[in-house]
């Protein structure tokens, strides 16, 4: 990167939460993880990707994922969230920005994510147009308390930094 003006940098934050119910697996970060739960959602419910999408939209000042892909629109029923992220990254590029780095935290009591983090980074980094070392993925439990801790929900938070394409 060649010294972009600090005023050209854009930061965004995203949060998402979905309920869990009995099932045969969840998709997080574009990776299917077999477990005795499923995510309740209109789309595939990939909270990790949804948090990234909202962080990107926040950084370019384009609202939120619910405006882009309404959960009342049948077109997005069961949608593969990777496609939603691709569409939003297209908007990021059209706005003249590229991702500098992203920091993603998934908060889930179940499933355990440690052994899936590398696969999730492998899926997400190319979608964000960055090398894997620029996407940090953290997983934490909710210490057994509240809805997430009681395995009734999971959530994700993301922060992204964008810079003008010309400077990367
Ligand atoms: Mg969501």
Boltz pocket constraint, residues with backbone or C-beta under 6 A from the ligand:
constraints:
  - pocket:
      binder: B
      contacts: [[A, 16], [A, 17], [A, 18], [A, 41], [A, 45], [A, 46], [A, 47], [A, 50]]
      max_distance: 6.0
